[in-house]
Structure formats: C-alpha cells, structure tokens
Amino acid sequence: MTQLVMGKSVTYEHTLPELNPSYRLLLGPGPCNVDPRILRIASAPQLGHIDPEFFGILEETAQLLRWVFQTKNEMTLCVSGSGFSGAEAVLCNLLEEGDTLIAGSLGFFSGQIVEISQRAGARVITLETELGKPLAPEVLEQAFRDHPEARIFATAIAETSTGLWQPLEELERITHAHGALFVVDAVCGLGGVPMNIDEMRIDACYAGSQKSLGALPGLAPVTLNERAVQVIQHRKRLVQSYYLDLLKLNRYWNGDHAYHHTACSNLVYAMREALRITLEEGLETRWARHQLHGEALRAGIKAMGLDILTQPGYELPVLTAVSLREGIDEVAIRKGLLEEYNIEIGGGFGALKGRLIRIGLMGYNSCRKNVDTVLAALEHVLPRCGFTPKAGAALAAADAVYSA
C-alpha cells in the first residue's frame, strides 16, 4: 500500500511486525516499572465507563485512595490524565479571575503552579527558593502580610526536579492563620513519603499514578476537603474547563455516576491493584522501605565522590538529585546507562540542564537490587564521562546502610 504522507510517498507492507518494545529499568523521575500484578490486571477485559460493575470498582478505588491519602474527604477521585491534569483540576476549580495565589516555587514542577494559576486568571505571588533548598516559613509569613487578599498558598511536598522534601507544618499553620487554602502537590511523593491529609490540614492535594504509588501513567488522584469544596460550590462563574470540573467528576466517581467522560477501565484496574498492594504492605512499612533504599543510594553516590544537590536533611527518599561538576557529561552518562544497561535515569531542567542526574526509586522499583544495579552501572559508565569514581566505594557504602 502506497500513501502520500507529508508530501512524500510512503509504502507499507500489508502487515507490520508485532511491536516488541525494549525492556528498560526505569530509574528516572517517573514513570517507574510496575509490579507484574498490575500488568496482569491491566490486560483484564475492558468494561464500559457506565457499566454498573465498573461503578463498583470506582467506589472501591476511591475508598482505597482515601486510605492512602489518610483522609475522610468525600471528594477523593482520579482525574483522567497525568499529574498535571490533577494540578490543573485543583487550581482551576479553586481559582477565579482576579484571585491572588501565593506559590512556593521550589523547582520546575512546583514552578508550574505559577503558569497554571496565571492561565486561570489569577494574580500569582511567586516565592522562588534557591534550587535544592526549602521554602522558609518567614518568607511565606511576609508574603501574606504584603498580600492579605491571597486566597490560596500552593507548593509541593516533593519537588521532583531537585529531590527536595519540603516540610509543610509551619507553612500550613501560616496559611490557615491568614484564612487561605493550603494546596499541596504530591505527584512524586504520595505513597513514598509520610502524608496524612487530615492531620496535616491540607485543603486540596493532587498526585500522580506513575511514581511512588507504582501504578501505570494516566491517572491523577486528587482529594479536597469540605472547605475547598465549598469554594468551588460558591464560584461566581462556572469552571472554565468542562473536562476538569471537579463537581462533575465527583458526581461520576462518588455520586450517582452520571456520565462525565469515557474513563479507561483498565487504568482504573491498575490503580486499584497498586493501592491494594500498598494496603498489603502497609503505609508505614512502605514509607520506611523508600527511606532505607533512598539513604543507601545517597550513601553510594557520595562514596563515589559525587555530591547531592539537595540541602542535607531535606533529601527525598524517592528521588535523588546528583550534582555534576564542570567537565562531567550528563548526556553521556544517561546514554551509557541506557545503551549498555537498559537503565533510564533523568537529567536536569532549566538552570540545571546538563548539571544534574536524577535517580528515582519509587514504588516497585524501590529495592536493594536496583540500588546495587544502578551504582555498579554508574561505576562503569562514569570514567568515560569525565569523572572517575572511587572503585568499589559505592557498593560498600550502600551495604553499610543495609547492615546498620
């Protein structure tokens, strides 16, 4: 068969070969490899989005999400889309034209809160931190004093671009003292770092399916408390996005299941199974597992002679950001790991482009085998990329963490 494509004549055979993608060990900032149980259930028979059996699965999934979020919030559901769809849904539902939002911009991903909010018509006060360092509470306090009209403060608990674990307790206290809503990006963190939505008094939170939760990409869990829901219910104008209208989405997930959009049943199966795996493991055990392997990886990286970007004491267990000194070739490191070991890791964004590698240990991938594998592979690849690590030091340092 010959067809004209972009002005060129292209000939196709009557049949194409079966697709056979390469195996990759996904140790970047997400997605991560998933438990084989999830792949099996994802291939189960498809159900329609208005099938009564599927409604029961939605309800079970929402209840499991409440447990993982540690909340009683009725509005707890998944938005169909990546983590950014959760961010758009939460921010666009809470914000109206002319509202003021204070954004704690800790890096690239929490920095997108600024653009999303501006597109929603909000006036945004940006509190930008030095990369790898947390937002100081006194900076937020001053921002509220300068802008008492601010209705929302939004930031991330886990900044994927810098490996930062942002403390939230004081930020929450200040936000609520000024009568504003406290919104948290947990795309990278949910399922991997301690979170308790109700105890932490988070008004609205969004996450991603493909990172520490260990599910397939394509869903964004969100949860909003009654205070946040009332803000949406008392809007002066309808939410500008039909697809991301949380009142309609909540009716589909948790109400009478009135049609809203065509949800993918197989992605919901995968999310339910990932949450079921988390339930079997236990949240505290899961958090401790991520903490242990993150600590071992950082010990190995430092023993090689490399540095961690993140300020000590604020490092994420699920994502390690490794600084590269002048002369170390970030692209060559990633290429070597991918071509020789089938390992994918991440690079830097923006000002950190070419100066950073990011190694994720999330969900199913957070295990000793993967720590040892990536450290050993780096020892072989780095000498060709402008840096000679101390031979054998990385694995010995990681082993010391596991033996402690």
C-alpha positions in Angstrom: 0.0 0.0 0.0 1.4 3.4 -1.0 0.2 6.6 0.7 1.2 10.2 0.5 2.4 11.4 3.9 3.7 14.9 4.4 4.3 15.3 0.7 6.3 12.0 0.5 5.3 8.7 -1.0 5.4 6.0 1.7 4.9 2.3 1.1 3.6 0.0 3.8 3.6 -3.8 3.7 0.3 -5.5 4.1 1.3 -6.4 7.6 3.5 -4.8 10.1 5.7 -6.7 12.6 4.4 -7.2 16.1 5.5 -4.4 18.4 8.2 -5.6 20.8 9.4 -2.7 23.0 12.8 -2.9 24.7 12.9 -3.6 28.4 14.1 -0.6 30.5 14.8 -0.4 34.2 13.0 2.9 34.8 15.1 4.6 37.5 14.3 8.1 36.4 11.8 10.6 37.9 8.8 8.5 36.6 7.2 6.5 35.3 8.7 3.5 37.2 8.4 -0.2 36.5 5.3 -1.7 38.0 4.6 -4.9 39.9 3.7 -7.7 37.4 0.3 -8.0 39.2 -0.5 -4.6 37.8 0.4 -5.5 34.2 -1.8 -8.6 34.5 -4.9 -6.8 35.8 -4.4 -4.0 33.2 -4.9 -6.7 30.5 -8.2 -7.9 32.0 -11.4 -7.5 30.0 -12.4 -3.9 29.4 -15.6 -2.5 31.0 -17.6 0.4 29.7 -17.4 3.6 31.6 -21.2 3.4 32.5 -21.2 -0.3 33.4 -22.6 -0.9 36.9 -19.8 -3.3 37.6 -17.3 -0.5 36.8 -19.1 1.9 39.2 -18.4 -0.6 42.0 -14.7 -0.6 41.0 -14.6 3.2 41.0 -16.1 3.3 44.5 -13.6 0.7 45.8 -10.7 2.7 44.2 -11.9 6.0 45.8 -12.1 4.3 49.2 -8.6 2.9 48.8 -7.4 6.4 47.8 -8.9 7.9 50.9 -6.8 5.4 52.9 -3.6 6.2 51.1 -4.2 9.9 51.4 -5.2 9.3 55.1 -8.4 11.4 54.7 -12.2 11.2 55.1 -12.7 13.6 52.2 -15.7 12.6 50.2 -14.3 14.4 47.1 -11.5 11.9 46.5 -11.1 10.6 43.0 -8.8 10.2 39.9 -8.7 12.7 37.1 -8.0 11.0 33.8 -4.6 12.4 32.8 -1.1 12.8 34.1 -0.2 14.6 37.3 -0.5 18.0 35.6 -4.2 17.2 35.0 -4.6 16.9 38.7 -2.8 20.2 39.2 -5.0 21.9 36.5 -8.2 20.4 38.0 -7.4 21.6 41.6 -6.2 25.0 40.7 -8.7 25.9 38.0 -11.6 24.8 40.2 -10.4 26.8 43.2 -9.3 30.0 41.4 -11.4 32.6 39.7 -10.4 35.6 37.6 -8.6 38.2 39.8 -7.9 35.9 42.7 -4.5 36.1 44.4 -2.4 32.9 44.9 1.0 32.6 46.6 3.1 29.9 45.0 6.0 28.2 46.7 8.2 27.6 43.7 10.8 25.0 44.7 11.8 24.0 41.2 10.4 23.1 37.8 7.3 21.2 38.8 6.1 23.2 41.7 7.0 26.2 39.5 4.3 25.2 37.0 1.8 26.1 39.7 2.6 29.7 38.6 1.7 29.2 35.0 -1.4 27.1 35.6 -2.7 29.7 38.0 -2.0 32.6 35.7 -3.8 30.8 32.9 -6.8 30.5 35.2 -6.7 34.3 35.6 -5.1 34.5 39.0 -2.6 37.1 40.2 0.4 35.0 41.4 2.9 36.0 44.0 5.9 33.7 43.4 8.2 32.7 46.3 11.2 31.2 44.5 13.8 29.3 46.5 17.4 28.5 45.7 17.4 25.2 43.9 17.6 22.3 46.3 16.7 24.4 49.4 13.3 24.5 51.2 11.0 27.5 51.5 11.5 29.3 54.8 8.3 29.9 56.8 9.2 33.5 57.5 9.2 34.2 53.7 5.6 32.9 53.5 4.6 34.9 56.5 5.9 38.1 54.9 4.2 37.3 51.6 0.8 37.0 53.4 1.4 40.3 55.2 2.2 42.0 51.9 -0.8 40.4 50.2 -3.6 39.8 52.7 -6.0 39.3 49.9 -4.3 36.0 48.9 -6.9 33.1 48.9 -4.5 30.2 48.3 -1.0 29.1 49.1 0.2 26.2 46.9 3.5 24.3 46.9 4.9 20.8 46.7 5.9 18.3 49.4 8.2 16.5 46.9 9.9 18.6 44.2 10.8 16.1 41.5 13.3 18.4 39.7 15.6 18.9 42.7 15.0 16.0 45.0 13.7 18.3 47.7 11.4 17.1 50.6 9.6 20.3 51.7 8.5 20.5 55.4 4.8 21.6 55.5 3.9 22.0 59.2 4.8 25.7 59.6 3.6 26.6 56.1 0.2 25.1 56.8 0.0 27.0 60.1 0.8 30.3 58.5 -1.6 29.7 55.6 -4.6 29.0 57.8 -3.7 31.8 60.2 -4.3 34.1 57.2 -7.5 32.4 56.2 -6.2 30.9 52.9 -6.5 27.5 51.5 -3.5 25.1 51.7 -2.8 23.3 48.4 -0.1 20.6 48.0 1.5 19.0 45.0 2.2 15.3 46.0 2.7 14.0 42.4 6.1 12.4 43.3 5.5 11.9 47.0 2.2 10.1 47.6 2.9 6.5 48.6 6.6 7.1 49.1 6.8 9.8 51.9 4.7 10.2 55.0 1.4 12.0 54.2 -1.7 12.4 56.3 -4.1 14.8 54.6 -6.4 15.3 57.5 -3.8 15.6 60.3 -1.6 17.9 58.1 -4.7 20.0 57.4 -4.2 20.1 53.7 -7.3 21.5 52.0 -6.5 20.2 48.5 -3.9 17.8 47.2 -3.1 16.2 43.8 -0.8 13.3 42.9 0.3 11.1 40.0 -0.3 7.4 39.4 3.1 6.5 37.9 5.5 7.5 40.6 5.6 6.3 44.2 2.1 4.9 44.0 3.5 2.4 41.5 0.6 2.3 39.0 0.6 3.0 35.3 0.7 6.6 33.9 -2.6 8.2 33.1 -4.5 9.0 36.3 -4.1 11.8 38.8 -5.5 11.2 42.3 -7.0 14.3 43.9 -8.6 15.0 47.3 -10.3 18.1 48.6 -11.9 18.8 52.0 -15.2 20.4 52.6 -13.7 23.9 52.9 -12.2 23.6 49.5 -15.4 22.1 48.0 -17.4 25.0 49.3 -15.1 27.4 47.5 -15.9 25.6 44.3 -19.6 25.4 45.0 -19.7 29.2 45.6 -17.9 30.2 42.5 -19.2 33.3 40.7 -18.7 31.6 37.3 -18.6 28.1 36.1 -15.2 26.4 36.0 -13.7 27.2 32.6 -12.9 23.5 31.9 -15.8 21.0 31.5 -13.4 18.1 31.4 -11.7 19.1 34.7 -14.9 20.2 36.5 -14.4 18.5 39.9 -18.0 18.7 40.9 -19.0 16.8 37.8 -16.1 14.4 38.3 -17.0 13.8 41.9 -20.6 13.0 40.9 -19.3 10.4 38.4 -16.9 8.8 40.9 -18.7 9.2 44.2 -22.3 10.2 43.5 -25.0 8.8 41.1 -22.3 8.1 38.5 -23.8 10.5 36.0 -21.8 10.4 32.7 -19.0 12.8 32.5 -16.3 11.4 30.2 -15.1 8.0 29.0 -12.8 6.8 31.7 -10.4 4.0 30.9 -11.4 1.0 33.0 -8.0 -0.8 32.6 -6.1 2.2 34.0 -8.5 2.2 37.0 -7.9 -1.6 37.4 -4.2 -0.9 37.6 -4.7 1.9 40.1 -6.9 -0.3 42.3 -4.3 -3.0 42.2 -1.5 -0.6 43.1 -3.5 0.6 46.0 -4.3 -2.9 47.1 -0.5 -3.8 47.0 0.1 -0.7 49.2 -2.6 -1.8 51.6 -1.0 -5.3 51.9 2.4 -3.7 52.6 1.1 -1.1 55.0 1.8 2.7 54.7 4.4 2.9 57.4 6.3 -0.1 56.1 6.2 1.4 52.6 7.5 4.7 53.7 10.3 3.0 55.7 11.2 0.9 52.6 11.6 4.1 50.4 13.6 5.8 53.2 16.0 2.9 53.5 16.8 2.5 49.8 17.0 6.3 49.3 19.5 6.5 52.1 21.6 3.6 50.7 21.6 5.2 47.2 22.7 8.6 48.5 25.5 6.9 50.6 26.8 5.2 47.5 26.7 8.3 45.4 28.6 10.3 48.0 31.2 7.5 48.4 31.9 7.7 44.6 32.9 11.3 45.2 29.8 13.0 43.8 27.5 15.5 45.6 23.8 15.6 46.3 22.2 18.8 45.1 19.6 18.9 47.9 20.3 20.6 51.2 21.2 18.0 53.8 18.2 16.9 55.9 15.7 17.7 53.1 16.5 14.9 50.6 13.6 12.9 49.1 13.9 9.2 49.6 12.1 8.5 46.3 14.2 10.8 44.1 17.9 11.6 44.4 19.4 14.6 42.6 23.1 14.3 41.9 25.1 17.4 41.1 27.7 17.1 38.3 30.8 19.2 38.4 32.3 21.0 35.4 33.5 18.6 32.8 31.2 15.7 33.7 29.0 14.9 30.7 25.4 14.4 31.8 24.1 13.3 28.4 26.9 10.7 28.1 26.0 9.3 31.5 22.4 8.8 30.6 23.2 7.5 27.1 25.7 5.0 28.5 23.3 3.7 31.1 20.5 3.4 28.6 22.5 1.7 25.8 24.7 -0.5 27.9 22.5 -1.4 30.8 18.9 -0.5 29.7 18.7 1.8 32.7 16.8 5.1 32.3 17.6 8.0 34.6 16.6 11.7 34.4 18.6 14.8 33.7 18.2 18.4 34.8 15.6 21.0 33.8 16.1 24.7 33.1 19.1 26.1 35.0 20.1 22.6 36.0 20.2 21.2 32.4 23.5 19.4 31.9 24.4 19.8 35.6 22.3 17.1 37.2 21.2 13.5 37.0 18.1 12.3 38.8 17.7 8.7 40.1 14.3 7.6 41.1 13.5 4.7 43.5 9.7 4.7 43.5 7.1 2.1 44.2 8.0 -1.4 43.0 11.5 -0.1 42.0 12.5 0.9 45.5 14.6 -2.2 46.4 18.2 -3.1 47.2 18.7 -4.9 43.9 18.1 -1.7 42.0 20.3 0.4 44.3 23.2 -2.0 43.7 22.5 -2.3 40.0 22.5 1.5 39.3 25.5 2.1 41.5 27.5 -0.6 39.8 26.5 0.6 36.3 27.5 4.2 37.2 30.9 3.0 38.3 31.5 1.5 34.8 30.0 4.4 32.8 31.3 7.5 34.7 35.0 7.1 33.8 34.1 7.7 30.1 32.0 10.7 31.0 34.6 12.9 32.7 34.6 11.5 36.2 36.5 8.6 37.8 34.7 7.3 40.9 36.4 5.6 43.8 36.4 1.9 42.8 34.1 -0.3 44.9 33.3 2.5 47.3 29.7 3.0 46.3 28.5 -0.6 46.9 30.4 -0.8 50.2 28.8 2.4 51.4 25.3 1.2 50.4 26.0 -2.1 52.1 26.9 -0.3 55.3 23.5 1.3 55.3 21.8 -2.0 54.9 23.9 -3.6 57.6 23.3 -0.9 60.1 
